[in-house]
């Protein structure tokens, strides 16, 4: 149990019995008092005091089992308690002359105070306290401007910006639990779990509050992220520093505060909606009772016995392998599930299948000579990315195995670079998510053979600091020689063209085997000693980049090397010039494998690939990337308009950036663009097709990606020169989502707006684009034939098909019973009518040519008002909301 030595105790001195007790005297006896919380947790360091009237007679303090022994003459005493903050006794108690053993039940509630300073980072980057499971939470108060989503009487989702003061105690007056979620915008695993949280929240929003705290991004970035994804739970800029108050091991992390104000659960990354719902069902049940486990971090104890280790070794090893297998020893061994023998597979396997948050570890000792290969055959039958076999060498993870496989494969695990005894650990970790396959991994045919016999292309991770620690200096005995390559901008091993030097930012390192750069960024203030500038955010960009790689490493350039030195200084390093190398590694390559390539290729403008004109360009996605897409640099050979288009059946999108990496265009993906997609020169339909005017020798960066961020495949795209210097593009008038207005200071206001072009009515009676010089450009057209983002069906179908209903069950173009939208402005009374036939009256104006605006109708003032009604019913009554059903011709180039 954690002892809150810093947390102040509150002398509640609760009067448990207001009875008049007569004086007593005689031989002392031992009274035993056991104090437990409502979940059965013993309350240690709690005072028990016996009173006669107002006079204190005796005092005792509870031990780690919640038991206090108090010596006093036998008699009747009023019992008063001194409990930790957040706890109070549930009923009065007085001793009698017969009983010597008593139980005091305590109940928790939010501590009516702000969090003490010792929970936050101090000026010297130190911390004294963290909140852990079974701590009582303080009644935190914070002010936030957030996106608030509501449903109107017809069930339509609407959003607005709301600034409000939130207090945990006010939330628990109407909710049964609070879930805190710690995240940041570019966190890929945060992106992964949010859809699951949202789907569960749609069902549980009346009973549970979700408060997602982002300590890294500003409020505008958070709002944009929330608005784009239509998340309806609270997403908050953590201006009070709540993130630093918890011992987070990574992002995202979620924490539950139950109805009694107690922190009762913590976990990283939900794997499914079912997982979220199962958790919330427990905490929101009417009969919920908190439970306590003596050590909540401990997994289930094993129910199997270890097999004979000689027999296990003989099954696992081939004839040429001298490896010996051993089980874990020591105090933690009682939680380690044994490895068993599968006679049918002729293999060994971990036995913790089906036991959530359990582990099964076996150690393998093997003597290897220099340039000998240690290998084995394996077959995984587990949840990919969830239930993982970690393979460690000297405590460092060197391989991970998960997923479902049909047959055994060879893994050439390690190539020895020195003759010595090696210790490998094979640890199968079970998470809390669903089960796949046999929920295990099978290993067999362990082998040792010369490097000359290596069979597969293999990469072996090496330490940049190695040879063991020197007890006198605290330094490693050996360090690689880092050499900076001026051509590629990175450090290499030994020579400028040697192996690429990589920094480890997301796992433990030789510098600190107990923490990571990723975690420490939220706990330490890392500053530039010359300027005093805080560089945490810049260093986090490298952490994010590392999270976007399969291996979790980033190559070290001069900037990152400088930041690593600053990080070491903030952590109180020893200060020698090679200490930063304790955070670094590199890969040796064998078996015909090419040297390990830059793992951050395409993740930024500086590491972008080159896009080629008139050729197929390829972007391969084998993991989730945040921010989305892979980067390509393209340089125009001559002035003119270039056509960028994707190939294939999967929906794709592109973002375009100028020389300063400032975005100037994004693919407009909507229904009409799909229907009107052009046939490219290779004969496949382009899902995005963008026309960009470029000057000769101008270089831009485009990021390309699939619309589905979890689609792992290869995206093909092409670039062609149109031989035009100017052209008209039929474009959507109002791309993107409804959003919030921003004032002159850049602060988000509560006013809902819609992006769109400036318009004015021309002499022809139609709406036109109003150009920057005040003249009128293209006519604005309403799409009647194809669906729009505001209408699931086309206007034509809504008019002609009487079976089509909106979400409320009525006709889509009937506004008779639509209520006012208080978030924007009320609907005029004259709008409240069925406009089905009025839209039908425009059918005769539908363009039937082969031009891009085929199927559209020019927008006059009457149609404009009708479209505003559609915008209000299915979105907001905003000035430009009607444009979300419209297109215009935009002239680009000269």
ABEGO torsion letter per residue (X at the ends): XBBBAABBBBBAGBBABBBBBBBBBEBBBBBBBBBBBAAGBBBBGBBBBBBBEABBABBBBBBAAGBBBBBBBBEBBBBBBBBBBGBBBABBBBBBAABABBBBBBBBBBBBBBBBAAABBBAAGBBABBBBBGBBBBBBBBBBBBBBBBBBAAGBBBBBBBBBBBBAAAAAAABABBBBBBBBAABAAAAAAAAAAAAAAAAAAAABBBBBBBAABBAAAAAAAAAAAGBABBBBBBAAGAAAABBBAEOBBBBBBBAAGBBABBBBEBABAAAAAAAAAAAABAABBBBBBABAABBBBBABBBBBAAAAAAAABBAABABBBBBBBEAAAAABBBBBBBAAAGBBBBAABGBBGBBBBBBBBBBBBBGBBBBBBBBBBBBBGABBBBBBBGGBBABBBBEBBABBBBBBABBBABBBBBBBBBBBBBBABBBBEAGBBBBBGBBBBBAAABABBBBBBBBABBGEBBAAAGBBABBBBBBBBAAAGBBBBGBAABBBBBBBAABBBAABAABBAAAAAAABBBBBAAAGBBAAAAAAAAAAAAAABAAGBBBBBAAAAAAAAAAAAAAGBAGBAAAAAAABBBBBBBGGBBBBBBAABGABAAABBBBBBGBBBBBBBABBBOBBEBBBBBBBABBEBBBBBBBEABBBBBBBBBAAGBBABBBBBBAAAAAABBBBAAGBBBABBBBBBBBBGBBBBBBBBBABAABBBBBBBBBBBAGBABBBBBBBABBEBBBBBBBAAGBBBABBBBBEBBBBBBAAGBBBBBBAAGBBBBBBBBBAABBBAABABBAAAAAABAABBBAAGBBAABAAABBBBAABBBBBAAABBBAAAAAAAAAAABBABABAABGBBBBBAAAAAAAAAAAAAABBBBAAAAAAABBBBBBBEX
